[in-house]
Amino acid sequence: MPYMAINLGGVTLGVAVVLVVILRWVFREGHRPAALVPFVLSHLYGMLAALAALGSWSALGAGTWATLWAANVAGYAGLVWGVGGTAPDITRANQLVLTEGGYAIVFLLTAVLIALWKWAPKVPNWKIAAGVFSGVAVALSGNVAGVAAVPLGSSANMLGSWFTAAFA
């Protein structure tokens, strides 16, 4: 799977999704913190997935590549054709270095996300999809990648070391 860069349009679209969800939370969901949890957690998962698997020959790598491609195309269209701007490449991140346990945690989080999508009737599926989409879209951008990669990767690796210690 070829490595893909993120353009300014893709990141702008990812941030727009975050802004729309926050505005919906303010005006429709009564500022209830629990209403943001599915979106925030799936957003973090999307960032972790993009930083961990983008460019790898895996199902998760293909999914993040397709999501990033969609964000780039739609964001480019919005910036260039929609408002007359430009959409330069702003990629700064590389793939995370995860341990075997870190990848096990990514796998477990993927299973949880799929289960929530399928069987959690009180969790709106659009929040999960929007969170993952926006997380993937912003994960590789300049400062976001630098700030997010260390805590996300380190957390996955730490949880993974506990997981492998418990089952190895």
C-alpha positions in Angstrom: 0.0 0.0 0.0 1.6 3.3 -1.0 2.2 6.0 1.6 -0.2 8.9 1.3 0.3 12.5 2.3 -2.4 14.7 3.7 -3.2 18.0 2.1 -4.5 21.2 3.7 -8.0 20.4 2.4 -8.1 17.0 4.1 -7.0 18.5 7.4 -9.5 21.3 7.0 -12.3 18.9 6.4 -11.3 16.9 9.5 -11.3 20.0 11.6 -14.6 21.0 10.1 -16.1 17.7 11.3 -14.8 18.4 14.8 -16.3 21.9 14.8 -19.7 20.6 13.5 -19.9 17.9 16.2 -19.0 20.5 18.9 -21.6 22.9 17.7 -24.2 20.1 17.6 -23.2 19.2 21.1 -23.6 22.8 22.3 -26.9 23.4 20.6 -28.6 20.0 20.5 -27.1 17.8 23.2 -27.3 20.2 26.1 -23.6 20.2 26.9 -23.7 16.7 28.3 -20.2 15.4 28.5 -21.4 11.8 27.9 -22.7 12.9 24.5 -19.2 13.7 23.3 -17.5 10.5 24.5 -18.2 8.3 21.5 -17.0 11.0 19.1 -13.8 11.8 21.1 -12.9 8.1 21.6 -13.4 7.3 18.0 -11.5 10.4 16.9 -8.5 9.3 19.0 -8.9 5.8 17.6 -8.8 7.3 14.0 -5.6 9.1 14.9 -4.0 6.0 16.3 -5.1 3.9 13.3 -3.7 6.4 10.8 -0.4 6.8 12.7 0.0 3.1 13.3 -1.3 1.5 10.1 -1.3 3.9 7.2 0.9 2.6 4.5 1.0 -0.9 5.8 -0.4 -3.9 3.8 -3.2 -4.6 6.2 -7.0 -4.3 6.4 -6.6 -1.3 8.8 -3.9 0.2 6.5 -6.3 0.0 3.5 -9.1 1.5 5.5 -7.1 4.4 6.7 -5.6 4.9 3.2 -9.2 5.0 1.7 -10.4 7.4 4.5 -7.4 9.7 4.0 -7.9 9.6 0.2 -11.6 10.6 0.7 -10.6 13.4 3.1 -8.0 14.7 0.7 -10.3 14.7 -2.4 -13.3 16.3 -0.6 -11.2 18.8 1.3 -9.3 19.7 -1.9 -12.6 20.2 -3.7 -13.9 22.4 -0.8 -10.8 24.6 -0.6 -9.9 24.9 -4.3 -13.2 24.7 -6.1 -15.4 25.8 -3.2 -13.6 28.9 -1.9 -10.8 29.5 -4.4 -7.9 28.6 -2.2 -5.1 26.0 -2.4 -4.5 22.7 -0.8 -0.7 22.1 -0.3 0.8 18.9 1.2 1.2 19.4 5.0 2.2 15.9 6.1 4.7 15.7 8.9 4.1 12.4 10.5 5.6 9.0 10.0 4.2 5.7 10.9 4.3 5.0 14.7 6.6 2.4 16.0 4.4 0.0 18.0 5.4 -3.1 19.9 3.7 -6.4 19.3 1.6 -5.6 22.3 0.8 -2.1 20.9 -0.5 -3.7 17.7 -2.6 -6.1 19.9 -4.2 -3.1 21.6 -5.0 -1.5 18.2 -6.6 -4.8 17.2 -8.6 -4.9 20.4 -9.7 -1.3 20.0 -10.8 -2.1 16.4 -12.9 -5.0 17.7 -14.5 -2.7 20.3 -15.3 0.0 17.8 -16.9 -2.6 15.5 -18.9 -4.0 18.4 -20.1 -0.5 19.4 -21.1 0.2 15.8 -23.1 -3.0 15.6 -24.6 -3.5 19.0 -24.7 -0.3 21.0 -28.1 1.2 20.3 -27.6 4.4 22.3 -24.3 5.2 20.5 -25.1 6.9 17.2 -23.1 5.3 14.5 -22.6 8.7 12.8 -20.6 9.8 15.8 -18.3 6.8 15.5 -17.9 7.3 11.8 -17.3 11.0 12.1 -14.8 10.6 14.9 -12.8 8.0 13.0 -12.9 10.0 9.8 -11.8 13.3 11.5 -9.1 11.5 13.5 -7.6 9.9 10.3 -7.8 13.3 8.5 -5.9 15.3 11.1 -3.5 12.6 12.3 -0.7 13.2 9.9 -0.8 17.0 9.9 2.1 19.0 11.2 1.6 19.9 14.9 -1.3 17.5 15.5 0.9 14.5 14.6 3.7 15.6 16.8 1.5 16.2 19.8 -0.7 13.1 19.3 1.8 10.5 18.2 3.8 10.3 21.4 0.9 9.9 23.9 -1.2 7.6 21.6 1.7 5.4 20.6 3.1 5.3 24.1 -0.3 4.5 25.6 -0.9 1.7 23.1 2.6 0.3 23.8 2.2 0.5 27.6 -1.2 -1.2 27.5 0.2 -3.7 25.1 3.0 -4.6 27.4 0.5 -5.2 30.2 -1.6 -7.3 27.8 1.3 -9.4 26.7 2.6 -9.8 30.2 -0.8 -11.1 31.3 -1.2 -13.6 28.5 2.4 -14.5 27.5 
